Amino acid sequence: MQVDVSNLRRLGIDEIALRKGQKDFVVVLVDLDRHQLIGLAPSRKQADIQQVLEVWGSEVLDQIVEVSIDLSGNYRSLVRKQMPNAQIVADRFHIMQLVSQELNTLRNQEIRAIAAIPSANEGAEIAKLLKSSKYALLKPEENLTDKQKATLRQVQEVSPTLAHLHQQKEDLRQIFETATDWENGMTKLASWLVEAETTFQNSVATIDRWFEEVSNYFEHRTTSGIVEGINNKLKLIKRSGYGFRNFANFELRCLICWHLDFGSA
């Protein structure tokens, strides 16, 4: 099915699994301005994605000015090669996911350290509390339920380490929420990286490698939120078809949902 991409200016790239529990990911290509699925590639291999892009032609690829991606070097190098005029934006939600995953790893380390203390009844109670604190620590603080807020307060009281890590996570989220422009956001992000260098070591190292693409968010505030919404619809299509073993059938079913005008039939 041929899709009109002649007016494409801002592109979102992401991926979903074609079959649950398998490693057969398909790459999702979305027009961020029109909120439409415009293409799918059968794998994350550059050659497969490039084949889809080449159908669009150099005229379309040269007019793309912005591409939102996750923290995948595979996508970054492809965009640089195929879309020379595009500014790459690292999706802020994937960045927060990266930081949250590291926070959860550090939470588990704290639980193991406390549980290892011999003959400490109080330590056992603290470890039990921390085991139930995952969502209280990882969710945006403003979205916590009353129960999760109470859990967070308890964690902050018994674990200064996790209280500090949680605050740093929230500080980063607030930078994305409140930065007024590119210079303001970039400056605050650079300061956060210095402050978190010894705590969120893995996240800081990754953001350092992606600093330009991360800071590009503060210029136009582009995210992959639209792509995530489309991904959720694609997953419904996948479930309604009881999974698709054939990529071509899945691709056609998905593109029809966005581009077949049933009203003109």
Residue pairs with C-beta under 8 A, 6 or more apart in sequence:
1 251
1 252
1 255
1 256
1 259
3 38
3 39
3 255
3 259
5 31
5 38
5 39
5 56
5 60
6 60
7 33
7 34
8 31
8 38
8 56
8 60
8 63
8 64
9 33
9 63
9 64
9 65
9 66
10 31
10 32
10 33
10 64
10 65
10 66
10 67
10 68
10 222
11 29
11 30
11 31
11 32
11 64
11 66
11 67
11 68
11 83
11 86
12 28
12 29
12 30
12 31
12 32
12 67
12 68
12 69
12 224
12 226
12 227
13 27
13 28
13 29
13 30
13 67
13 68
13 69
13 75
13 79
13 227
14 27
14 28
14 30
14 69
14 70
14 224
14 227
14 228
14 231
15 25
15 26
15 27
15 28
15 44
16 25
16 26
16 28
16 231
16 234
16 235
16 238
17 23
17 24
17 25
17 26
18 24
18 25
18 26
18 238
18 243
18 244
18 247
18 250
19 243
19 244
19 245
20 243
24 43
25 43
25 44
26 40
26 41
26 42
26 43
26 247
26 250
26 251
27 40
27 41
27 43
27 44
27 48
27 49
28 37
28 40
28 227
28 230
28 231
28 234
29 37
29 38
29 39
29 40
29 41
29 52
30 36
30 37
30 38
30 226
30 227
30 230
31 38
32 66
32 68
32 222
32 226
32 227
35 226
35 229
35 230
36 230
36 258
36 259
37 230
37 234
37 254
37 255
37 257
37 258
38 258
39 52
39 56
39 255
40 52
40 247
40 250
40 251
40 254
40 255
41 48
41 49
41 51
41 52
42 48
42 247
42 251
44 72
44 74
46 74
46 77
46 78
49 78
50 78
50 82
53 61
53 82
61 82
61 83
62 83
62 84
62 85
63 85
64 83
64 85
64 86
65 85
65 86
65 87
66 86
66 87
66 89
66 220
66 222
67 79
67 83
67 86
67 87
67 88
67 89
68 89
68 91
68 222
68 223
68 224
68 227
69 75
69 76
69 79
69 88
69 89
69 90
69 91
69 213
69 224
70 90
70 91
70 94
70 224
71 90
71 94
71 95
71 98
71 206
71 210
76 88
76 213
79 86
79 88
80 88
87 216
87 219
88 212
88 213
88 216
89 213
89 216
89 217
89 220
89 222
89 223
90 210
90 213
90 214
90 216
90 217
91 217
91 223
91 224
92 176
92 214
92 217
92 223
93 223
93 224
93 225
93 228
94 224
95 172
95 176
95 207
95 214
96 169
96 172
96 173
96 176
98 203
98 206
98 207
99 169
99 172
99 200
99 203
100 138
100 169
102 200
102 202
102 203
103 137
103 138
103 165
103 166
103 169
103 200
104 134
104 137
104 138
106 161
106 162
106 165
106 199
107 130
107 133
107 134
107 137
107 162
107 165
110 130
110 159
110 161
110 162
111 127
111 130
111 131
114 120
114 123
114 126
114 127
114 130
115 123
115 124
115 127
117 123
126 158
126 159
129 151
129 154
129 155
129 158
130 155
130 158
130 159
130 162
132 151
133 151
133 152
133 154
133 155
133 162
135 144
135 148
136 144
136 148
136 149
136 151
136 152
136 155
137 152
137 155
137 162
137 165
137 166
137 169
138 169
139 148
140 170
140 173
141 152
141 170
144 152
152 166
155 162
155 163
155 166
156 162
156 163
156 166
164 199
165 199
165 200
168 192
168 195
168 196
168 199
168 200
169 200
171 192
171 195
172 189
172 192
172 196
175 185
175 188
175 189
175 192
176 185
176 217
179 185
179 188
179 218
181 218
181 219
182 215
182 216
182 218
182 219
184 218
185 215
185 217
185 218
186 215
186 218
189 207
189 211
189 214
189 215
189 218
190 211
193 204
193 207
193 208
193 211
196 203
196 204
197 204
207 214
217 223
233 257
234 254
237 250
237 253
237 254
237 257
238 244
238 250
241 249
241 250
241 253
244 250
244 253
